[in-house]
Amino acid sequence: MEIVDLRSDTVTKPTAAMRQAMFEAEVGDDGYGEDPTVQELEKLAAQMTGKEAGLFVTSGTQGNQLAVMVHAGKCSEVICEATAHMFGSETGGMAALTGAQPYPVIAPDGKLTPELIEPAIRKKKMNVPSTSLIAVENTHNSAGGVYYTPPELAAIKEVATQYALPVHMDGARIFNAAVAQNIPVADLARYADSMQMCLSKGLCAPVGSVLVGSADFIRQARRYRRLLGGGMRQVGIIAAAGIVALKTMVSRLSEDHAHARLLGEAVAATKLNTDLAKVQTNIVMADVSPLGMQAAQFVEILREHNIRASEYGKYKVRMVTHHDVSADQIQYAIKVLKKIAG
């Protein structure tokens, strides 16, 4: 039987249209700024998000860390949520690459608010780090794919402006947030000075993210990208898939959201604990402790039924819907979950 892979939307494979575009891609030396396909991708991403410029990068992590390198510096501090990807899943990049340190703030549903941010902003003193950046994650992975709304982001941006601080958005799944709210992605990106967005998750491109922001910000980020070994050459072969992703794969994310809802409702009907209010996009979190087992055990039982899921801590299991999981596979997963935990 075929595998139902719910570990992550990163397991998606490029579509036939992407493979064809990659085969036919016009290329040049991007290190010299001469790859026309990369230029097209960067321009498209900037236009879609309402920013001046874009930069094709190898991954979301690279995009996030480049943003910190531009916005922050040694002896400074980046306010972020305590379970943010930038803080806990990027190998300590802030401190290692920039000399800035994170200021993690615990927030309900992983979402920062002005009331949580303002007390974390340092007063200017000789013996304390200076606050240099506010970072938000939209959607928030560890919180189960919940999203920020435009009013919530506007309130954060207002506080940031009051204290003359930039805002960076980790928009790895920003298109999920936009589609779930039925709004253009620019309506979310407008409240961030910079944002990175992944092409290789729900949008199915094989590699890469795009970092967007002002022309000056991107100019600085491009220089730091070279420092990190990201000065790629005939990379239009990969960028071509990203163009197809942005043009054709955004609206269909609603299918993944519908599948996640079905999966979440099925989980809620078993002995497992889940919060349906947090199943807003394509991620379902399930607490397996009511079964008297740990996440590793539950994941192994699923594996025996040809279903793949991810451990997320000692008792939580994460399941992510995406393009490569069909409606029939979702129904099979639901059947197995009911059998195991019903």
Residue frames relative to the residue before (quaternion, step in Angstrom):
aa qw qx qy qz dx dy dz
M 1.0000 0.0000 0.0000 0.0000 0.00 0.00 0.00
E 0.5376 -0.6392 0.4450 0.3232 3.58 -1.05 0.75
I 0.5186 -0.6437 0.4779 0.2973 3.53 -1.21 0.65
V 0.2269 -0.7162 0.6421 0.1525 3.57 -1.10 0.80
D 0.0919 -0.8488 0.5207 0.0047 3.57 -0.09 1.30
L 0.0087 0.8163 -0.5726 0.0751 3.54 -0.27 1.34
R 0.3293 0.7742 -0.4936 0.2206 3.61 1.19 0.29
S 0.7766 -0.1928 0.1821 0.5715 3.58 0.88 -0.94
D 0.5137 -0.6078 0.4951 0.3487 3.56 -1.26 0.31
T 0.4874 0.6440 -0.4411 0.3913 3.59 1.26 0.09
V 0.6195 0.5639 -0.3521 0.4174 3.62 1.18 -0.35
T 0.4261 0.7137 -0.4644 0.3057 3.61 1.24 -0.06
K 0.2964 -0.7490 0.5696 0.1635 3.55 -1.09 0.75
P 0.5971 -0.5844 0.3988 0.3780 3.60 -1.08 0.62
T 0.4972 -0.6597 0.4843 0.2882 3.54 -1.10 0.76
A 0.6798 -0.4684 0.3646 0.4308 3.55 -1.32 0.21
A 0.6374 0.5269 -0.3281 0.4565 3.59 1.02 -0.77
M 0.6378 0.5173 -0.3263 0.4681 3.58 1.04 -0.72
R 0.6536 0.5142 -0.3159 0.4567 3.57 0.92 -0.90
Q 0.6479 0.5080 -0.3159 0.4716 3.58 1.01 -0.79
A 0.6537 0.5111 -0.3099 0.4642 3.58 0.98 -0.86
M 0.6355 0.5234 -0.3240 0.4660 3.57 1.04 -0.76
F 0.6409 0.5361 -0.3135 0.4513 3.58 1.03 -0.85
E 0.7702 0.3787 -0.1782 0.4813 3.56 0.95 -0.92
A 0.4081 0.7686 -0.4399 0.2217 3.61 1.26 -0.19
E 0.3543 -0.6802 0.6028 0.2201 3.52 -1.08 0.86
V 0.0654 -0.8342 0.5474 -0.0086 3.58 -0.74 1.00
G 0.0345 -0.7496 0.6598 0.0398 3.49 -1.43 0.28
D 0.6398 -0.5167 0.3869 0.4172 3.58 -1.23 -0.19
D 0.2796 -0.7969 0.5132 0.1531 3.57 -0.26 1.26
G 0.5423 0.6076 -0.4031 0.4174 3.59 1.19 -0.38
Y 0.7084 0.3795 -0.2297 0.5491 3.54 1.24 -0.57
G 0.5034 -0.6575 0.4179 0.3738 3.58 1.29 0.04
E 0.5437 0.6648 -0.3504 0.3737 3.57 1.21 0.51
D 0.5061 0.6239 -0.4567 0.3820 3.61 1.14 0.37
P 0.3378 -0.7904 0.4700 0.2009 3.63 -0.30 1.19
T 0.6415 0.5224 -0.3375 0.4491 3.60 1.04 -0.64
V 0.6201 0.5119 -0.3345 0.4914 3.58 1.05 -0.70
Q 0.6434 0.5244 -0.3231 0.4546 3.57 0.94 -0.86
E 0.6445 0.5167 -0.3210 0.4632 3.58 1.00 -0.81
L 0.6503 0.5148 -0.3142 0.4619 3.59 0.96 -0.86
E 0.6751 0.4981 -0.2985 0.4551 3.57 0.85 -0.94
K 0.6529 0.5087 -0.3067 0.4700 3.58 0.99 -0.82
L 0.6488 0.5196 -0.3114 0.4606 3.58 0.97 -0.87
A 0.6637 0.5049 -0.3058 0.4595 3.58 0.90 -0.91
A 0.6471 0.5144 -0.3154 0.4660 3.58 0.98 -0.82
Q 0.6589 0.5110 -0.3080 0.4581 3.59 0.93 -0.88
M 0.6747 0.5092 -0.2996 0.4424 3.59 0.89 -0.91
T 0.7520 0.3860 -0.2016 0.4948 3.59 1.06 -0.73
G 0.4795 -0.6962 0.4214 0.3284 3.57 1.26 -0.05
K 0.5117 0.6350 -0.4209 0.3972 3.57 1.16 0.58
E 0.6232 -0.5746 0.3860 0.3639 3.56 -1.26 0.36
A 0.8290 -0.0015 0.0716 0.5547 3.57 0.92 -0.85
G 0.2046 -0.7675 0.5956 0.1197 3.53 -1.33 0.36
L 0.1690 -0.7663 0.6129 0.0926 3.54 -1.30 0.39
F 0.3345 -0.7388 0.5547 0.1858 3.57 -0.71 1.11
V 0.0123 -0.8066 0.5893 -0.0440 3.58 -0.72 1.10
T 0.6616 -0.5638 0.3343 0.3642 3.53 -1.22 0.48
S 0.8166 -0.0179 0.0735 0.5723 3.59 1.03 -0.73
G 0.6572 -0.4871 0.3962 0.4170 3.53 -1.33 0.16
T 0.6176 0.5445 -0.3400 0.4543 3.55 1.03 -0.76
Q 0.6569 0.4905 -0.3236 0.4724 3.59 0.89 -0.84
G 0.6458 0.5253 -0.3253 0.4485 3.59 0.97 -0.81
N 0.6594 0.5037 -0.3071 0.4659 3.57 0.93 -0.87
Q 0.7042 0.4737 -0.2778 0.4501 3.56 0.84 -0.96
L 0.5951 0.5362 -0.3645 0.4748 3.59 1.10 -0.56
A 0.6350 0.5305 -0.3334 0.4518 3.58 1.00 -0.80
V 0.6516 0.4969 -0.3156 0.4785 3.58 0.96 -0.83
M 0.6406 0.5337 -0.3311 0.4417 3.58 0.97 -0.80
V 0.6821 0.4633 -0.2909 0.4852 3.59 1.03 -0.72
H 0.7519 0.4315 -0.2259 0.4443 3.59 0.77 -1.03
A 0.7925 0.3054 -0.1286 0.5119 3.58 0.95 -0.89
G 0.1361 -0.7871 0.5949 0.0891 3.55 -1.30 -0.12
K 0.7446 -0.3824 0.2854 0.4667 3.55 -1.29 -0.01
C 0.8341 0.1930 -0.1790 0.4847 3.52 -1.17 0.78
S 0.5961 0.5346 -0.3859 0.4582 3.57 1.21 0.43
E 0.3539 -0.7469 0.5402 0.1583 3.54 -1.32 0.22
V 0.2221 -0.7633 0.5979 0.1025 3.54 -1.08 0.86
I 0.2779 -0.7545 0.5724 0.1609 3.59 -0.63 1.11
C 0.1516 0.7713 -0.6044 0.1298 3.56 -0.80 1.05
E 0.5908 -0.5606 0.4285 0.3913 3.57 -1.24 0.24
A 0.6175 -0.6293 0.3400 0.3271 3.57 -1.02 0.86
T 0.7450 0.3301 -0.2243 0.5346 3.61 1.15 -0.41
A 0.3143 0.7810 -0.4859 0.2348 3.57 1.24 0.38
H 0.5818 -0.5840 0.4452 0.3496 3.56 -1.14 0.67
M 0.6382 0.5493 -0.3283 0.4280 3.58 0.97 -0.83
F 0.7022 0.4592 -0.2544 0.4811 3.56 1.12 -0.68
G 0.8417 0.2744 -0.1018 0.4537 3.56 0.70 -1.07
S 0.7886 0.3351 -0.1559 0.4914 3.60 1.16 -0.38
E 0.6500 0.5005 -0.3377 0.4614 3.60 1.15 0.42
T 0.6063 -0.6533 0.3191 0.3221 3.50 1.07 0.99
G 0.6358 -0.5563 0.3344 0.4176 3.57 1.04 0.69
G 0.2048 0.8528 -0.4651 0.1205 3.54 1.22 0.53
M 0.5914 0.5894 -0.3834 0.3949 3.58 0.99 -0.75
A 0.7293 0.4235 -0.2390 0.4814 3.55 0.75 -1.09
A 0.6910 0.5103 -0.2896 0.4221 3.56 0.90 -0.95
L 0.7775 0.3769 -0.1833 0.4690 3.58 0.87 -0.93
T 0.7994 0.3303 -0.1283 0.4852 3.55 0.98 -0.85
G 0.3770 -0.6992 0.5155 0.3213 3.56 1.01 -0.77
A 0.5272 0.5716 -0.4287 0.4599 3.55 1.30 0.25
Q 0.2592 -0.7545 0.5747 0.1820 3.55 -1.19 0.41
P 0.4771 -0.6596 0.4902 0.3113 3.59 -1.11 0.60
Y 0.1791 -0.7129 0.6613 0.1498 3.53 -1.26 0.54
P 0.1344 -0.8351 0.5290 0.0681 3.60 0.03 1.26
V 0.1263 -0.7844 0.6066 0.0269 3.54 -0.91 1.03
I 0.3616 -0.7227 0.5463 0.2203 3.59 -0.78 1.01
A 0.0220 0.8107 -0.5805 0.0723 3.55 -0.76 1.10
P 0.5302 -0.6101 0.4761 0.3463 3.60 -1.03 0.71
D 0.8447 0.0830 -0.1015 0.5190 3.56 -0.93 0.95
G 0.5905 -0.6146 0.3585 0.3809 3.59 1.20 0.38
K 0.6103 0.5862 -0.3276 0.4201 3.57 1.28 0.06
L 0.3539 -0.7380 0.5417 0.1915 3.54 -0.70 1.14
T 0.1296 -0.7566 0.6363 0.0774 3.54 -1.28 0.55
P 0.6626 -0.4903 0.3621 0.4352 3.61 -1.18 0.32
E 0.6424 0.5423 -0.3231 0.4346 3.59 1.03 -0.79
L 0.6898 0.4395 -0.2727 0.5067 3.58 1.15 -0.57
I 0.6647 0.5271 -0.3051 0.4328 3.57 1.03 -0.73
E 0.6746 0.5550 -0.3229 0.3642 3.57 0.73 -1.05
P 0.6761 0.4734 -0.3271 0.4603 3.67 0.86 -0.75
A 0.6549 0.5216 -0.3142 0.4475 3.61 1.19 -0.44
I 0.5543 0.5963 -0.3991 0.4217 3.59 1.24 -0.25
R 0.3915 -0.7654 0.4698 0.2004 3.55 -0.60 1.18
K 0.4205 -0.6348 0.5779 0.2936 3.51 -1.18 0.61
K 0.5171 -0.6617 0.4447 0.3114 3.54 -1.03 0.75
K 0.1830 0.7574 -0.5970 0.1907 3.53 -0.41 1.33
M 0.6247 -0.5687 0.3911 0.3653 3.54 -1.22 0.52
N 0.7815 0.3924 -0.1765 0.4517 3.58 0.97 -0.85
V 0.6758 0.4428 -0.3139 0.4987 3.61 1.17 0.29
P 0.5444 -0.5899 0.4605 0.3789 3.61 -1.15 0.45
S 0.4156 -0.6956 0.5254 0.2597 3.55 -1.11 0.64
T 0.4502 -0.6637 0.5213 0.2917 3.57 -1.00 0.80
S 0.1083 -0.8404 0.5308 0.0154 3.57 -0.72 1.07
L 0.8246 0.0670 0.0354 0.5607 3.60 1.09 -0.58
I 0.1904 -0.7175 0.6534 0.1480 3.54 -1.26 0.59
A 0.0909 -0.8091 0.5803 0.0174 3.58 -0.78 1.05
V 0.0715 -0.7833 0.6172 0.0196 3.56 -0.95 0.94
E 0.2662 -0.7569 0.5797 0.1418 3.56 -1.22 0.56
N 0.0781 0.8156 -0.5561 0.1398 3.56 -0.58 1.22
T 0.4470 -0.3475 -0.7769 0.2753 1.61 -0.78 2.40
H 0.4979 -0.6563 0.4770 0.3064 3.55 -1.28 0.35
N 0.4233 -0.7572 0.4500 0.2119 3.51 -0.45 1.30
S 0.7400 0.4425 -0.2461 0.4427 3.58 0.60 -1.15
A 0.6708 0.4778 -0.2967 0.4834 3.58 1.17 -0.49
G 0.6315 -0.5832 0.3236 0.3954 3.58 1.24 0.16
G 0.6800 -0.5279 0.2961 0.4139 3.58 1.11 0.57
V 0.3446 0.7271 -0.5231 0.2810 3.58 1.13 0.51
Y 0.2802 -0.7828 0.5394 0.1331 3.56 -1.15 0.65
Y 0.4503 -0.6136 0.5700 0.3098 3.51 -1.39 0.34
T 0.3352 -0.7003 0.5897 0.2226 3.55 -1.17 0.65
P 0.6655 -0.4952 0.3586 0.4282 3.62 -1.18 0.33
P 0.6605 0.4896 -0.3452 0.4527 3.69 0.83 -0.74
E 0.6365 0.5225 -0.3365 0.4568 3.60 1.01 -0.72
L 0.6718 0.4802 -0.2913 0.4829 3.56 0.99 -0.81
A 0.6134 0.5512 -0.3444 0.4487 3.58 1.06 -0.73
A 0.6492 0.5190 -0.3167 0.4570 3.58 1.00 -0.81
I 0.6436 0.5058 -0.3170 0.4790 3.58 1.05 -0.77
K 0.6561 0.5131 -0.3113 0.4575 3.56 0.95 -0.88
E 0.6123 0.5549 -0.3507 0.4407 3.59 1.05 -0.68
V 0.6561 0.4854 -0.3067 0.4897 3.59 0.97 -0.84
A 0.6374 0.5350 -0.3270 0.4478 3.58 0.95 -0.87
T 0.6612 0.5031 -0.3027 0.4671 3.58 0.94 -0.87
Q 0.6152 0.5655 -0.3352 0.4353 3.55 1.03 -0.81
Y 0.7711 0.3127 -0.1624 0.5303 3.57 1.03 -0.80
A 0.4616 -0.7142 0.4201 0.3167 3.60 1.28 0.32
L 0.4371 0.6822 -0.4589 0.3646 3.57 0.97 0.94
P 0.4072 -0.6867 0.5342 0.2781 3.60 -1.03 0.68
V 0.2691 -0.7254 0.6084 0.1767 3.55 -1.32 0.40
H 0.0997 -0.7636 0.6350 0.0607 3.54 -0.95 0.93
M 0.1920 -0.7803 0.5868 0.0993 3.56 -1.00 0.86
D 0.2699 -0.7006 0.6409 0.1602 3.51 -0.89 1.04
G 0.0104 0.8370 -0.5427 0.0698 3.54 -0.06 1.33
A 0.0355 0.8340 -0.5481 0.0520 3.57 0.93 0.88
R 0.7883 0.1453 -0.0703 0.5938 3.58 1.04 -0.83
I 0.1466 0.8377 -0.5137 0.1134 3.57 1.02 0.78
F 0.6377 0.5254 -0.3456 0.4449 3.60 1.04 -0.62
N 0.5712 0.5486 -0.3812 0.4769 3.59 1.16 -0.47
A 0.6510 0.5169 -0.3126 0.4597 3.58 0.97 -0.86
A 0.6773 0.4946 -0.2919 0.4598 3.58 0.95 -0.87
V 0.6751 0.4901 -0.2976 0.4643 3.58 0.88 -0.94
A 0.6408 0.5363 -0.3302 0.4390 3.60 0.96 -0.81
Q 0.7415 0.3736 -0.2122 0.5154 3.58 1.13 -0.66
N 0.3775 -0.7549 0.4570 0.2806 3.57 1.36 -0.02
I 0.5274 0.5913 -0.4223 0.4403 3.55 0.93 0.99
P 0.5754 -0.5595 0.4414 0.4012 3.62 -1.18 0.35
V 0.5823 -0.5998 0.4140 0.3602 3.56 -1.07 0.70
A 0.5817 0.5981 -0.3705 0.4082 3.60 1.14 -0.58
D 0.6026 0.5729 -0.3565 0.4261 3.60 1.15 -0.55
L 0.6773 0.4260 -0.2806 0.5301 3.58 1.26 -0.33
A 0.6726 0.5223 -0.2948 0.4336 3.57 0.95 -0.91
R 0.5699 0.6398 -0.3812 0.3473 3.60 1.09 -0.61
Y 0.6978 0.4716 -0.2719 0.4656 3.60 1.14 -0.53
A 0.6622 0.4378 -0.3125 0.5217 3.58 1.27 0.25
D 0.4535 -0.6748 0.5108 0.2794 3.56 -1.06 0.76
S 0.7735 0.0177 -0.0256 0.6330 3.55 1.23 -0.52
M 0.0124 -0.7908 0.6119 -0.0063 3.54 -1.21 0.52
Q 0.1632 -0.7429 0.6332 0.1431 3.53 -1.14 0.65
M 0.0749 -0.7928 0.6043 0.0245 3.56 -1.06 0.76
C 0.3881 -0.7466 0.5019 0.2002 3.54 -0.85 1.04
L 0.2854 -0.7359 0.5933 0.1580 3.51 -1.14 0.80
S 0.7011 0.5332 -0.2279 0.4149 3.54 1.23 -0.60
K 0.5766 0.5456 -0.4047 0.4540 3.59 1.22 0.30
G 0.8551 0.0440 -0.0214 0.5162 3.60 -0.53 -1.08
L 0.6514 0.5280 -0.3191 0.4416 3.59 1.19 -0.43
C 0.4630 -0.7730 0.3570 0.2463 3.57 1.39 0.09
A 0.4351 0.6668 -0.5040 0.3348 3.65 1.11 0.09
P 0.5556 -0.6626 0.3843 0.3235 3.62 -0.99 0.70
V 0.8118 0.0463 0.0330 0.5811 3.59 1.04 -0.74
G 0.7950 0.4565 -0.2531 0.3090 3.50 -1.28 0.44
S 0.1397 -0.7290 0.6649 0.0833 3.46 -1.45 0.41
V 0.2734 -0.7239 0.5962 0.2138 3.54 -1.31 0.16
L 0.2291 -0.7392 0.6228 0.1150 3.54 -0.96 0.99
V 0.0583 -0.8140 0.5779 0.0040 3.60 -0.78 1.00
G 0.2269 0.7521 -0.5971 0.1623 3.53 -1.25 0.56
S 0.7491 -0.3270 0.2735 0.5070 3.56 -1.18 -0.49
A 0.6569 -0.5125 0.3721 0.4091 3.55 -1.24 0.39
D 0.6601 0.4987 -0.3128 0.4666 3.59 0.98 -0.80
F 0.6269 0.5321 -0.3359 0.4594 3.59 0.99 -0.81
I 0.6823 0.4824 -0.2910 0.4659 3.59 0.86 -0.93
R 0.5980 0.5557 -0.3664 0.4465 3.59 1.04 -0.68
Q 0.6814 0.4690 -0.2841 0.4848 3.58 0.93 -0.87
A 0.6474 0.5250 -0.3186 0.4514 3.57 0.97 -0.85
R 0.6185 0.5523 -0.3425 0.4418 3.58 1.04 -0.76
R 0.6418 0.5161 -0.3178 0.4699 3.57 1.02 -0.78
Y 0.6835 0.4665 -0.2891 0.4813 3.60 0.94 -0.86
R 0.5725 0.5773 -0.3876 0.4345 3.59 1.11 -0.55
R 0.6362 0.5132 -0.3230 0.4770 3.58 1.01 -0.78
L 0.6120 0.5559 -0.3442 0.4450 3.58 1.01 -0.78
L 0.7286 0.4191 -0.2285 0.4911 3.58 1.04 -0.81
G 0.5869 -0.6069 0.3635 0.3939 3.58 1.23 0.22
G 0.5123 0.6765 -0.3965 0.3502 3.55 1.23 0.38
G 0.4201 0.6884 -0.4840 0.3396 3.57 1.20 0.37
M 0.0560 -0.8513 0.5216 -0.0052 3.56 0.23 1.29
R 0.4468 -0.7124 0.4858 0.2382 3.56 -1.21 0.47
Q 0.8318 -0.0312 0.0285 0.5535 3.64 -0.39 -1.12
V 0.1451 0.8529 -0.4818 0.1393 3.52 0.81 1.11
G 0.3805 0.7239 -0.4824 0.3137 3.57 1.25 0.17
I 0.5317 0.6229 -0.4005 0.4109 3.59 1.20 -0.48
I 0.7104 0.4051 -0.2421 0.5221 3.59 1.06 -0.78
A 0.6346 0.5550 -0.3314 0.4235 3.57 0.97 -0.86
A 0.5697 0.6093 -0.3792 0.4005 3.59 1.12 -0.63
A 0.6458 0.5052 -0.3183 0.4758 3.57 1.02 -0.78
G 0.6235 0.5480 -0.3339 0.4466 3.58 1.08 -0.69
I 0.6221 0.5314 -0.3382 0.4650 3.58 1.05 -0.71
V 0.6462 0.5001 -0.3131 0.4840 3.57 0.95 -0.86
A 0.6264 0.5530 -0.3330 0.4369 3.57 0.99 -0.84
L 0.7114 0.4562 -0.2653 0.4642 3.59 0.82 -0.98
K 0.7088 0.4730 -0.2682 0.4494 3.58 1.03 -0.72
T 0.8367 0.2612 -0.0839 0.4739 3.59 0.99 -0.77
M 0.7462 0.4652 -0.2223 0.4212 3.59 1.10 -0.49
V 0.5010 0.6850 -0.4211 0.3201 3.61 1.22 -0.07
S 0.7239 0.4683 -0.2819 0.4210 3.59 0.62 -1.07
R 0.6397 0.5505 -0.3343 0.4194 3.59 1.07 -0.65
L 0.4487 0.6899 -0.4574 0.3368 3.64 1.20 -0.10
S 0.5486 0.6168 -0.3955 0.4028 3.58 1.19 -0.47
E 0.5860 0.5627 -0.3686 0.4517 3.60 1.15 -0.53
D 0.6472 0.5110 -0.3149 0.4699 3.57 0.98 -0.85
H 0.6435 0.5244 -0.3174 0.4585 3.56 1.02 -0.81
A 0.6453 0.5117 -0.3192 0.4688 3.58 1.00 -0.79
H 0.6469 0.5097 -0.3146 0.4720 3.57 1.02 -0.80
A 0.6436 0.5170 -0.3235 0.4625 3.59 0.99 -0.80
R 0.6280 0.5356 -0.3355 0.4541 3.55 1.05 -0.74
L 0.6423 0.5135 -0.3164 0.4729 3.57 0.96 -0.85
L 0.6610 0.5068 -0.2929 0.4696 3.55 0.96 -0.91
G 0.6604 0.5164 -0.3008 0.4546 3.57 0.96 -0.90
E 0.6592 0.5023 -0.3097 0.4660 3.56 0.94 -0.85
A 0.6376 0.5188 -0.3260 0.4670 3.57 1.05 -0.72
V 0.6386 0.5142 -0.3217 0.4736 3.57 1.00 -0.82
A 0.6591 0.5280 -0.3048 0.4403 3.58 0.95 -0.89
A 0.6687 0.5028 -0.2901 0.4646 3.57 1.19 -0.54
T 0.6320 0.4943 -0.3343 0.4945 3.60 1.30 0.00
K 0.6999 -0.4404 0.3444 0.4445 3.56 -1.30 -0.31
L 0.5202 0.6400 -0.4126 0.3867 3.57 1.26 -0.20
N 0.3704 -0.7059 0.5558 0.2356 3.55 -1.20 0.56
T 0.1640 0.7510 -0.6309 0.1054 3.54 -0.99 0.89
D 0.3402 -0.7203 0.5677 0.2078 3.55 -1.21 0.55
L 0.3113 -0.7945 0.4917 0.1733 3.56 -0.20 1.26
A 0.5769 0.5955 -0.3785 0.4115 3.59 1.14 -0.54
K 0.6929 0.4624 -0.2695 0.4831 3.57 1.20 -0.50
V 0.5606 0.5584 -0.4118 0.4520 3.59 1.22 -0.06
Q 0.1270 0.8418 -0.5014 0.1547 3.52 0.44 1.31
T 0.7852 0.2076 -0.1155 0.5719 3.58 1.16 -0.48
N 0.7937 -0.3336 0.2388 0.4492 3.62 -0.61 -1.06
I 0.6210 0.5291 -0.3405 0.4673 3.60 1.21 0.40
V 0.0824 -0.7686 0.6336 0.0324 3.55 -1.06 0.89
M 0.1437 -0.7735 0.6143 0.0605 3.56 -0.85 1.04
A 0.0519 -0.8034 0.5932 0.0036 3.58 -0.88 0.95
D 0.2811 -0.7355 0.5976 0.1513 3.55 -0.95 0.98
V 0.2029 -0.8284 0.5157 0.0817 3.59 -0.51 1.19
S 0.4008 0.7561 -0.4548 0.2467 3.60 1.24 -0.06
P 0.6040 0.5624 -0.3897 0.4087 3.68 0.98 -0.56
L 0.6438 0.5113 -0.3245 0.4678 3.60 1.22 -0.37
G 0.4719 -0.6868 0.4303 0.3472 3.57 1.30 -0.07
M 0.6487 0.4680 -0.3386 0.4955 3.57 1.11 0.62
Q 0.4710 -0.6537 0.5133 0.2958 3.52 -1.33 0.21
A 0.7117 -0.4765 0.3047 0.4167 3.54 -1.27 0.38
A 0.6340 0.5521 -0.3389 0.4223 3.59 0.94 -0.85
Q 0.6502 0.5110 -0.3114 0.4682 3.58 1.01 -0.82
F 0.6705 0.5059 -0.2989 0.4529 3.56 0.91 -0.93
V 0.6393 0.5257 -0.3170 0.4631 3.56 0.99 -0.86
E 0.6522 0.5139 -0.3143 0.4603 3.58 1.01 -0.76
I 0.6264 0.5178 -0.3352 0.4765 3.59 1.04 -0.72
L 0.6346 0.5137 -0.3270 0.4759 3.59 0.99 -0.79
R 0.6303 0.5499 -0.3281 0.4389 3.55 0.99 -0.84
E 0.6282 0.5387 -0.3278 0.4557 3.57 1.06 -0.76
H 0.7050 0.3981 -0.2457 0.5331 3.58 1.25 -0.43
N 0.5410 -0.6597 0.3680 0.3698 3.60 1.30 0.45
I 0.5307 0.5614 -0.4410 0.4569 3.56 1.08 0.77
R 0.1921 -0.7776 0.5907 0.0972 3.55 -0.90 0.92
A 0.0729 0.7620 -0.6399 0.0673 3.56 -1.01 0.92
S 0.4411 -0.7099 0.4945 0.2387 3.58 -1.27 0.25
E 0.4328 -0.6320 0.5724 0.2925 3.54 -1.14 0.71
Y 0.0184 -0.7896 0.6134 0.0009 3.55 -0.95 0.82
G 0.7737 -0.0786 0.0104 0.6285 3.50 0.51 1.27
K 0.7658 -0.4119 0.2568 0.4218 3.54 -1.33 -0.04
Y 0.8324 0.2081 -0.0683 0.5090 3.56 0.95 -0.87
K 0.6505 0.5280 -0.3247 0.4390 3.59 1.21 -0.22
V 0.1502 -0.7508 0.6384 0.0782 3.51 -1.19 0.77
R 0.2023 -0.7858 0.5756 0.1012 3.56 -0.91 0.94
M 0.0506 -0.7677 0.6386 0.0136 3.54 -1.04 0.89
V 0.1059 -0.8137 0.5716 -0.0020 3.56 -0.78 1.10
T 0.2669 -0.7609 0.5723 0.1493 3.56 -0.80 1.02
H 0.0535 0.8011 -0.5906 0.0807 3.57 -1.14 0.66
H 0.7876 -0.3699 0.2401 0.4304 3.54 -1.37 0.10
D 0.7459 0.4339 -0.2206 0.4546 3.58 0.97 -0.85
V 0.6105 0.4626 -0.3756 0.5217 3.59 1.24 0.39
S 0.2810 -0.8038 0.5075 0.1320 3.56 -0.47 1.22
A 0.6745 -0.4684 0.3762 0.4290 3.55 -1.32 0.16
D 0.6430 0.5178 -0.3250 0.4613 3.60 1.00 -0.77
Q 0.6505 0.5109 -0.3175 0.4637 3.57 1.01 -0.76
I 0.6063 0.5343 -0.3494 0.4742 3.57 1.09 -0.67
Q 0.6595 0.5021 -0.3112 0.4648 3.58 0.93 -0.83
Y 0.6255 0.5191 -0.3349 0.4765 3.58 1.05 -0.70
A 0.6511 0.5141 -0.3155 0.4607 3.59 0.94 -0.90
I 0.6313 0.5286 -0.3248 0.4653 3.57 1.02 -0.81
K 0.6414 0.5317 -0.3151 0.4546 3.57 0.95 -0.87
V 0.6759 0.4852 -0.2903 0.4728 3.58 0.93 -0.90
L 0.6459 0.5231 -0.3244 0.4516 3.58 0.93 -0.86
K 0.6507 0.5048 -0.3146 0.4719 3.58 0.97 -0.80
K 0.6364 0.5323 -0.3171 0.4594 3.57 1.06 -0.76
I 0.7112 0.4596 -0.2554 0.4665 3.56 0.92 -0.94
A 0.8447 0.1951 -0.0297 0.4975 3.56 0.80 -1.07
G 0.4619 0.7264 -0.4267 0.2772 3.58 1.23 0.03
